[in-house]
Amino acid sequence: MDQPQLEQSVTDGVATVVISNPAKRNAMTAGMWRALPGLLATLAADRSVRALVLTGAGATFCAGADISSLREPGDEQQSLAVRAEEALAAFPKPTLAAVRGYCVGGGSQLAAACDLRFAEEGARFGITPAKLGIVYPASSTRRLVSLVGPSAAKYLLFSGELVDTERALRTGLVDEVLPAGGLDGRVREFTSVLTSRSQLTQAAAKEFATGRTDRDAYWAEQARGSGDTAEGIAAFLERRAPRFTYGA
């Protein structure tokens, strides 16, 4: 039997992390929650990595937390998930959740921590603590509200109902919906775009999007010293692809 694990690879500047627990629809075990922050730290330190994709093995993204592990103390289980979620949200490069099949509970928690979410038609999303009498973490709730707004967040959290890709797209829970069989190709295409863009622009935008208002001067100084702006303008005028160097 395949052991629950997080698989990783790096190709052409894109790190891919695969949630793999096929026997339980890629449910996250306590060990997998514990492993994710360290794995992300290793990938963040790899200067060749310019973007990260999180996905699930086979036809499911992640069916949530492994229920058998919920027999552990509740605070410990929740803190493991929150630490993993926060590590993903803090990853310094653009992150993309590639979702097919079920994205439920802890799976939705991880997907929401990514910068972007692409889903294949037929995917189902749900945030289900109300079915188990669990209090959803405050940080996770705030992140969900920032994505979909208070009303849609309450619908998901109060009911625990699963929603389809049409509703997920309409509420902002996902950014693109792809036809069956089209997800992997679109992810490769889009991450190729991401890796060709300025890491300076991406890093500043990612930080500003969190609501920080005290780093304008820092990023202005980074821009002056990086050469990316001059290169971008020169490449535009010369009608060629830019060769950005910030973070390389």
C-alpha beads as a LAMMPS data file, in Angstrom:
LAMMPS data file: protein, C-alpha beads

248 atoms
247 bonds

1 atom types
1 bond types

-500.0 500.0 xlo xhi
-500.0 500.0 ylo yhi
-500.0 500.0 zlo zhi

Masses

1 110.0

Atoms # bond

1 1 1 0.000 0.000 0.000
2 1 1 1.291 3.468 -0.851
3 1 1 2.386 5.396 2.210
4 1 1 0.933 8.861 2.870
5 1 1 3.529 11.405 1.803
6 1 1 4.254 14.748 0.211
7 1 1 6.111 14.311 -3.058
8 1 1 8.213 17.091 -4.546
9 1 1 10.032 17.883 -7.768
10 1 1 11.500 20.926 -9.505
11 1 1 11.356 21.361 -13.286
12 1 1 12.166 24.512 -15.263
13 1 1 11.989 26.709 -12.186
14 1 1 8.634 25.323 -10.999
15 1 1 8.448 23.311 -7.780
16 1 1 5.571 20.839 -7.620
17 1 1 4.343 19.460 -4.302
18 1 1 1.945 16.513 -4.571
19 1 1 -0.336 15.465 -1.713
20 1 1 -0.307 11.677 -1.924
21 1 1 -2.469 9.466 0.258
22 1 1 -4.474 7.515 -2.344
23 1 1 -6.106 5.145 0.125
24 1 1 -7.868 8.096 1.786
25 1 1 -8.432 10.501 -1.125
26 1 1 -5.199 12.321 -0.296
27 1 1 -6.290 13.201 3.229
28 1 1 -3.542 14.925 5.209
29 1 1 -2.150 12.885 8.089
30 1 1 -0.534 14.489 11.121
31 1 1 2.846 13.505 9.707
32 1 1 2.093 15.206 6.407
33 1 1 0.998 18.405 8.187
34 1 1 4.245 18.326 10.171
35 1 1 6.374 17.754 7.075
36 1 1 4.976 20.555 4.920
37 1 1 6.649 23.594 6.550
38 1 1 10.113 22.043 6.338
39 1 1 9.587 20.957 2.757
40 1 1 8.497 24.484 1.829
41 1 1 11.501 25.990 3.613
42 1 1 13.817 23.788 1.550
43 1 1 12.136 24.821 -1.695
44 1 1 12.154 28.498 -0.677
45 1 1 15.927 28.295 -0.191
46 1 1 16.396 26.839 -3.683
47 1 1 17.241 29.838 -5.875
48 1 1 16.219 27.922 -9.000
49 1 1 12.594 27.813 -7.796
50 1 1 10.516 30.685 -9.185
51 1 1 6.993 29.339 -8.617
52 1 1 5.286 26.507 -6.749
53 1 1 2.345 24.276 -7.666
54 1 1 0.415 22.338 -5.027
55 1 1 -1.740 19.485 -6.274
56 1 1 -3.037 16.050 -5.353
57 1 1 -2.110 12.615 -6.646
58 1 1 -4.558 11.130 -9.128
59 1 1 -8.104 12.443 -9.410
60 1 1 -8.409 14.164 -6.010
61 1 1 -6.750 17.273 -4.597
62 1 1 -7.211 16.614 -0.887
63 1 1 -10.212 15.295 1.037
64 1 1 -9.156 17.097 4.227
65 1 1 -7.512 15.831 7.383
66 1 1 -7.239 12.106 7.984
67 1 1 -10.149 11.629 10.414
68 1 1 -8.321 8.889 12.286
69 1 1 -5.677 11.436 13.265
70 1 1 -8.368 13.625 14.825
71 1 1 -8.175 11.319 17.814
72 1 1 -5.051 13.217 18.713
73 1 1 -5.601 16.260 20.964
74 1 1 -7.713 18.716 18.983
75 1 1 -5.497 21.732 19.678
76 1 1 -2.440 19.854 18.438
77 1 1 -4.132 18.706 15.232
78 1 1 -5.398 22.195 14.475
79 1 1 -2.076 23.853 15.249
80 1 1 -0.294 21.484 12.855
81 1 1 -2.698 22.427 10.069
82 1 1 -2.416 26.146 10.811
83 1 1 1.390 26.025 10.831
84 1 1 1.368 24.248 7.486
85 1 1 -1.161 26.702 6.051
86 1 1 0.819 29.724 7.263
87 1 1 4.059 28.310 5.854
88 1 1 2.365 27.934 2.480
89 1 1 0.918 31.455 2.607
90 1 1 4.377 32.820 3.472
91 1 1 6.182 31.030 0.625
92 1 1 8.166 33.823 -1.069
93 1 1 7.368 32.916 -4.685
94 1 1 3.992 32.711 -6.468
95 1 1 1.978 29.636 -5.485
96 1 1 -0.785 27.931 -7.439
97 1 1 -3.177 25.198 -6.298
98 1 1 -4.094 22.874 -9.178
99 1 1 -7.366 21.253 -8.104
100 1 1 -9.247 18.293 -9.485
101 1 1 -11.813 16.207 -7.669
102 1 1 -12.469 16.857 -3.992
103 1 1 -10.901 19.854 -2.239
104 1 1 -12.463 19.621 1.189
105 1 1 -11.684 20.694 4.756
106 1 1 -7.929 20.872 5.155
107 1 1 -7.619 20.641 1.379
108 1 1 -9.572 23.873 0.973
109 1 1 -7.494 25.354 3.786
110 1 1 -4.302 24.647 1.828
111 1 1 -5.756 25.784 -1.493
112 1 1 -6.859 29.071 0.059
113 1 1 -3.321 29.627 1.357
114 1 1 -2.000 29.569 -2.207
115 1 1 -1.874 32.791 -4.209
116 1 1 -4.001 31.358 -7.022
117 1 1 -6.297 28.392 -7.604
118 1 1 -7.023 26.696 -10.949
119 1 1 -9.618 23.911 -10.976
120 1 1 -10.789 21.297 -13.422
121 1 1 -14.521 21.059 -14.139
122 1 1 -16.115 18.586 -11.758
123 1 1 -14.027 19.659 -8.760
124 1 1 -15.904 20.078 -5.487
125 1 1 -14.992 22.461 -2.677
126 1 1 -16.123 22.369 0.921
127 1 1 -15.101 23.645 4.340
128 1 1 -16.612 21.187 6.738
129 1 1 -15.785 21.859 10.434
130 1 1 -19.505 22.355 11.198
131 1 1 -20.047 18.676 10.385
132 1 1 -17.580 17.694 13.128
133 1 1 -18.170 20.384 15.736
134 1 1 -14.739 21.896 15.140
135 1 1 -13.996 25.625 15.447
136 1 1 -12.323 26.725 12.219
137 1 1 -9.098 28.645 12.987
138 1 1 -9.370 32.433 13.099
139 1 1 -6.488 32.917 10.647
140 1 1 -8.045 30.477 8.182
141 1 1 -11.424 32.171 8.500
142 1 1 -9.909 35.591 7.813
143 1 1 -8.100 34.230 4.759
144 1 1 -11.329 32.709 3.443
145 1 1 -13.224 35.978 3.980
146 1 1 -10.517 37.885 2.100
147 1 1 -11.011 35.535 -0.865
148 1 1 -14.761 35.201 -1.128
149 1 1 -16.228 37.893 1.126
150 1 1 -18.162 37.533 4.405
151 1 1 -21.421 36.180 2.973
152 1 1 -19.884 33.408 0.857
153 1 1 -17.518 32.504 3.701
154 1 1 -20.452 32.155 6.095
155 1 1 -22.328 29.994 3.574
156 1 1 -19.378 27.619 3.362
157 1 1 -18.610 27.562 7.088
158 1 1 -22.164 27.484 8.435
159 1 1 -23.368 24.715 6.117
160 1 1 -20.317 22.611 5.349
161 1 1 -21.934 22.022 1.944
162 1 1 -19.842 21.228 -1.118
163 1 1 -19.934 23.719 -3.994
164 1 1 -19.134 23.149 -7.660
165 1 1 -16.611 24.961 -9.835
166 1 1 -19.228 27.367 -11.197
167 1 1 -20.025 28.694 -7.750
168 1 1 -16.366 28.599 -6.696
169 1 1 -15.433 30.738 -9.698
170 1 1 -18.301 33.153 -9.145
171 1 1 -17.383 33.733 -5.496
172 1 1 -13.646 34.046 -6.109
173 1 1 -12.677 30.779 -4.460
174 1 1 -10.984 29.772 -7.734
175 1 1 -9.414 31.923 -10.451
176 1 1 -9.825 29.698 -13.506
177 1 1 -11.877 26.632 -14.377
178 1 1 -10.547 24.291 -17.058
179 1 1 -12.367 21.603 -19.035
180 1 1 -11.719 17.962 -18.206
181 1 1 -8.190 17.061 -19.221
182 1 1 -7.114 20.689 -19.546
183 1 1 -5.766 21.446 -16.084
184 1 1 -2.188 20.186 -16.372
185 1 1 -1.564 21.900 -19.691
186 1 1 -2.921 25.222 -18.448
187 1 1 -0.851 24.999 -15.258
188 1 1 2.305 24.376 -17.290
189 1 1 1.455 27.276 -19.583
190 1 1 0.702 29.691 -16.766
191 1 1 3.690 28.773 -14.593
192 1 1 5.885 29.285 -17.652
193 1 1 4.500 32.824 -17.768
194 1 1 5.160 33.287 -14.045
195 1 1 8.774 32.158 -14.292
196 1 1 9.415 34.599 -17.147
197 1 1 8.285 37.631 -15.129
198 1 1 10.181 39.820 -12.683
199 1 1 10.593 38.231 -9.271
200 1 1 10.996 41.763 -7.907
201 1 1 7.495 42.731 -9.032
202 1 1 6.035 39.441 -7.805
203 1 1 7.688 39.592 -4.371
204 1 1 6.596 43.192 -3.748
205 1 1 3.058 42.535 -4.984
206 1 1 2.751 39.432 -2.822
207 1 1 3.755 41.372 0.280
208 1 1 1.587 44.404 -0.500
209 1 1 -1.403 42.112 -1.078
210 1 1 -1.211 41.008 2.567
211 1 1 -2.035 44.574 3.585
212 1 1 1.420 45.682 4.736
213 1 1 1.860 49.435 4.454
214 1 1 5.323 49.895 5.975
215 1 1 7.555 48.531 3.207
216 1 1 7.114 51.003 0.350
217 1 1 10.564 52.508 0.894
218 1 1 12.189 49.066 1.101
219 1 1 10.746 47.925 -2.210
220 1 1 11.550 51.232 -3.876
221 1 1 15.170 50.724 -2.845
222 1 1 15.108 47.137 -4.108
223 1 1 13.793 48.363 -7.452
224 1 1 16.522 50.997 -7.750
225 1 1 19.230 48.453 -7.067
226 1 1 17.931 45.485 -9.010
227 1 1 18.201 46.540 -12.643
228 1 1 14.906 44.821 -13.445
229 1 1 13.112 48.066 -14.283
230 1 1 15.809 49.185 -16.705
231 1 1 15.927 45.735 -18.283
232 1 1 12.162 45.549 -18.629
233 1 1 11.953 48.913 -20.364
234 1 1 14.914 48.129 -22.625
235 1 1 13.418 44.771 -23.599
236 1 1 10.082 46.406 -24.388
237 1 1 11.698 49.030 -26.615
238 1 1 13.892 46.437 -28.331
239 1 1 10.948 44.034 -28.786
240 1 1 12.660 41.122 -27.052
241 1 1 12.030 38.975 -23.991
242 1 1 13.429 40.558 -20.814
243 1 1 16.203 38.909 -18.836
244 1 1 15.317 39.742 -15.265
245 1 1 17.997 39.104 -12.634
246 1 1 16.398 39.966 -9.281
247 1 1 16.490 36.901 -7.054
248 1 1 18.367 34.815 -9.611

Bonds

1 1 1 2
2 1 2 3
3 1 3 4
4 1 4 5
5 1 5 6
6 1 6 7
7 1 7 8
8 1 8 9
9 1 9 10
10 1 10 11
11 1 11 12
12 1 12 13
13 1 13 14
14 1 14 15
15 1 15 16
16 1 16 17
17 1 17 18
18 1 18 19
19 1 19 20
20 1 20 21
21 1 21 22
22 1 22 23
23 1 23 24
24 1 24 25
25 1 25 26
26 1 26 27
27 1 27 28
28 1 28 29
29 1 29 30
30 1 30 31
31 1 31 32
32 1 32 33
33 1 33 34
34 1 34 35
35 1 35 36
36 1 36 37
37 1 37 38
38 1 38 39
39 1 39 40
40 1 40 41
41 1 41 42
42 1 42 43
43 1 43 44
44 1 44 45
45 1 45 46
46 1 46 47
47 1 47 48
48 1 48 49
49 1 49 50
50 1 50 51
51 1 51 52
52 1 52 53
53 1 53 54
54 1 54 55
55 1 55 56
56 1 56 57
57 1 57 58
58 1 58 59
59 1 59 60
60 1 60 61
61 1 61 62
62 1 62 63
63 1 63 64
64 1 64 65
65 1 65 66
66 1 66 67
67 1 67 68
68 1 68 69
69 1 69 70
70 1 70 71
71 1 71 72
72 1 72 73
73 1 73 74
74 1 74 75
75 1 75 76
76 1 76 77
77 1 77 78
78 1 78 79
79 1 79 80
80 1 80 81
81 1 81 82
82 1 82 83
83 1 83 84
84 1 84 85
85 1 85 86
86 1 86 87
87 1 87 88
88 1 88 89
89 1 89 90
90 1 90 91
91 1 91 92
92 1 92 93
93 1 93 94
94 1 94 95
95 1 95 96
96 1 96 97
97 1 97 98
98 1 98 99
99 1 99 100
100 1 100 101
101 1 101 102
102 1 102 103
103 1 103 104
104 1 104 105
105 1 105 106
106 1 106 107
107 1 107 108
108 1 108 109
109 1 109 110
110 1 110 111
111 1 111 112
112 1 112 113
113 1 113 114
114 1 114 115
115 1 115 116
116 1 116 117
117 1 117 118
118 1 118 119
119 1 119 120
120 1 120 121
121 1 121 122
122 1 122 123
123 1 123 124
124 1 124 125
125 1 125 126
126 1 126 127
127 1 127 128
128 1 128 129
129 1 129 130
130 1 130 131
131 1 131 132
132 1 132 133
133 1 133 134
134 1 134 135
135 1 135 136
136 1 136 137
137 1 137 138
138 1 138 139
139 1 139 140
140 1 140 141
141 1 141 142
142 1 142 143
143 1 143 144
144 1 144 145
145 1 145 146
146 1 146 147
147 1 147 148
148 1 148 149
149 1 149 150
150 1 150 151
151 1 151 152
152 1 152 153
153 1 153 154
154 1 154 155
155 1 155 156
156 1 156 157
157 1 157 158
158 1 158 159
159 1 159 160
160 1 160 161
161 1 161 162
162 1 162 163
163 1 163 164
164 1 164 165
165 1 165 166
166 1 166 167
167 1 167 168
168 1 168 169
169 1 169 170
170 1 170 171
171 1 171 172
172 1 172 173
173 1 173 174
174 1 174 175
175 1 175 176
176 1 176 177
177 1 177 178
178 1 178 179
179 1 179 180
180 1 180 181
181 1 181 182
182 1 182 183
183 1 183 184
184 1 184 185
185 1 185 186
186 1 186 187
187 1 187 188
188 1 188 189
189 1 189 190
190 1 190 191
191 1 191 192
192 1 192 193
193 1 193 194
194 1 194 195
195 1 195 196
196 1 196 197
197 1 197 198
198 1 198 199
199 1 199 200
200 1 200 201
201 1 201 202
202 1 202 203
203 1 203 204
204 1 204 205
205 1 205 206
206 1 206 207
207 1 207 208
208 1 208 209
209 1 209 210
210 1 210 211
211 1 211 212
212 1 212 213
213 1 213 214
214 1 214 215
215 1 215 216
216 1 216 217
217 1 217 218
218 1 218 219
219 1 219 220
220 1 220 221
221 1 221 222
222 1 222 223
223 1 223 224
224 1 224 225
225 1 225 226
226 1 226 227
227 1 227 228
228 1 228 229
229 1 229 230
230 1 230 231
231 1 231 232
232 1 232 233
233 1 233 234
234 1 234 235
235 1 235 236
236 1 236 237
237 1 237 238
238 1 238 239
239 1 239 240
240 1 240 241
241 1 241 242
242 1 242 243
243 1 243 244
244 1 244 245
245 1 245 246
246 1 246 247
247 1 247 248
